[in-house]
Amino acid sequence: MVARLPFYLCIRILKTKKVMNDSNKRVERKRGFSTECENQKATPNDIFAKDLNGEMVSPNDAGYEELIADIFATMKTATEMNTGYRTPEEVHEYMGRILDKPLDKSSTVLPPLYIDYGKPVTIGKRCFIQQCCTFFGRGGITIGNDVFIGPKVNLITINHDVNPDNRSATYGRPIVIEDKVWIGINSTILPGVRIGYGAIVGASSVVTKDVPAMTIVAGNPARIVKTIENK
């Protein structure tokens, strides 16, 4: 019997987004993030490529069991990391296994971290990720440098088909968090969202669309409440 992933309780109609660019520097930063996301995309022809490229993936697809096995292996490693006290060095070792690449020594992750798939997840330098965060990473998560993520933050890249006859099928959209973003406690970032440079997401917000650089958003759905001005 083919294993099925738990349903992700997030239904979102994805829309084309307009991203604000207010300086050449931010334009270049955005280009850098776009290139990184594109480099994560695999070539077609296998289940992992379909998943990362945002195509619909069904439990009936060839290779689905292999995808699920890889996901459960990641969850097993994360559970081991989350059980008992771990030194910072031990956490970095576990995170290297989860991400399939080293976590920079300048970044801190405080367990427990609940993550289904870490290979498409990239975490930059000098980041601080608090306890009890949940990352559904199959669609790709890119976290820039100097990012603060509060406790119980959810980064969700996977959604289900709205068709009830095909709802076991899933598709991914990447989340991009640019440099110096601060995400407040218990916030949820939905698939396909980009959070611009220096932005702040207020506590318990649900972010359904892109957040412009140097703004503060809050609420459900999150809306701009203030612009950040450097003095």
N, C-alpha and C positions, 0 to 999 in steps of 0.2 A: 504493500500500500504506500502510495506516495505521501510523504510528510507535507503538511501545509503550514505556512507561516501564520501566526496570529494576525487577526485583522487589525490594521492601524486605523484608529478611530479619528481620521482627519479627512474630511471631504472638502476639496477645494477646486473651484473652476479656475484653471490656470489661464492667465491673460498675458498678452504681449505687454511688456513693461517699458516705460520710458525712464532712463537713468539720467539724473542730472549731473552735469559736469560743469564745475564753476571755476576751474583753473587748469592750465596745461599740466600741472603736476599731478592732479587727480586723474586726468585723462590717461597719462602714462601709467599711473598706478593701476587703473582699471584694466588697461591693456595687458599689464603683467599678470593680473589675476585671471583674465580671460584665457591667456596663453597657457597658464598652468592647468586650468580646467580642461582645455582642449587636449593637452598632453595626456591627461588621465584617461581619455576615451580610448577604448580598445578597438582593434579592427573587428569587422563583422565576423559572422560565421559561428560563434559559440554563445552559450547562454550568459556568460559573464559579460561579453561585449554587448549583447542586447540589453542587459540590465543596466549597465553603466551608460549606455547611449540613449536611455530614456524610452526604449521600445517596450511594448506590452509583453510581460513575461507571465506565462501560464503554467500551472502545475503539470499540464499535459505536454509541455515542451521537452524536447530531448535535452538532457543534461541538467534538468531541474533538480534531480536528487543530488547531483554533485554540488550545485549551488547551495542547497540547503545544508549539506554536510559541512561545507566550508563555513557557513554562517554559524552552525551549532558548535563547530570547533572554536570559533572566535568567542562565542558566548561562554564556552567552558573555560577558556583562558581568563576572560574577564571575571568570571565567578571565582576562580582561584585567587585573582588579585584582590577581589572584594572581601575575601574571607579572612578575618583577623587583621592585625596590624601589619603594615608593610612600610619599610623604610623608603625614603625617596629613591634610593638606588634600586631597590626591588621594584618599585612602581615603574621606573624608567625601563627596566628590563622587561616587565610584563607589557608595557605599552609598545615597546619595540616589536614584540611578538604579535600584538593585536593589530598594529598599523602596518606591519611588514616593512618597517623602516624605523630608524631611530627617532625617538622624541628628543628634541634639542635639550641639552642640559640646563638651559636657562628657563625652561618652561616647567610648570608645576601642575600635576593632576592629583586631586585629592579623591581617593576612592570613598565610597563605591561609585563606579562609572558603569552605566548599563549601555552596552553597545552591541549591535547585531552583526556588524561587518565593518572592519577597520581598514582594509586595504585601500578603499577610495577616499580615506580621510587623511588630510594633511593639516598639521598643527605647526604654526610658526614659532618664532623665538619670543621669549619673555612673556609667555601667556600664563594665565592663572585660571584653572578650571576647578570650580568648587565641587563639593560632594553632591551625590545623588542626581547627577545629570544623565540624560538619556540621549544617545546619538543613534538614529537609524541612518546608517552611513551608505547604504547601497547605491543611492543616487549620486554620491560624491559630496563631501564637505571639505571646503577650503577655509581654514582659519589663518588669518594673517598674523603679523607680529604685534606684541603688546596688547593682546585682547584679554579682557576680563569677562569671565562667564560665571554668573552667580549660581548658587545651589538650585537644584531641581529644574534647570533649564532643559528644554526638549528641542533638539534639532532633528526634524523629521523630513526625510527626503523621499519617502515612498508613499504612494497613494494607490487606491484601488479603482478599478473600472466602475463607473457609475451604473453601468448596465447590470441589473440584478442577476441576469443569467450568466454573467461572466465576472462576477465580483471577486472571485478567488484570484483573478489575474491582477498583477501589480505593474506599476511603471514608476520610474524615478525622475526627479528633477533636482539639480544640484543646488546646494546652499553655499553662498560665498559670504564670508565675514571679513571685511577689509581691516587694515591696521587700526589699532587704538580704539576699537569698538568696546563698549561696555554693555553687557546684557544682564538685566536685573533678575533677581530671584523669581523662580517659578514661571518664567516666560516660555512661550512656545514659538518657534520659527518654523513655518510651513514650507512645503517643497517649492523650489524655484526662486526663493527669496535671496536678494543681495542686500547686505547691510553696508552702507558706505562708510568711508573713512571717518573715524572720530565720533560716530553716532552713538547715542545712548538709547537703550530699550528699557522702559520703565518696568517695575516689578509686575508680574502676573499678566503681562501683555500677550496678545496673540497676533503675530506679525504675518499678514497674508500677502503683502506686496512689498516691493523694494523700498528701502529706507535711504533717502538722500544723505550724502555726507554732511557731517557737522549739524545734525538735527537731533532732537529728542522726540521719541514717539512713545505713546502709552495708550492703553485701552484694549478693548476687544470689539472689533478689530483695531489694531494699533493705528493711531493717527498722529500727525505732527502736532506737537504742543509748543515747541520752542525751537529757535535756531541758536546754535552755539557760536558765540563770537569770541575769537581770541583777542585778549586785551594786550 
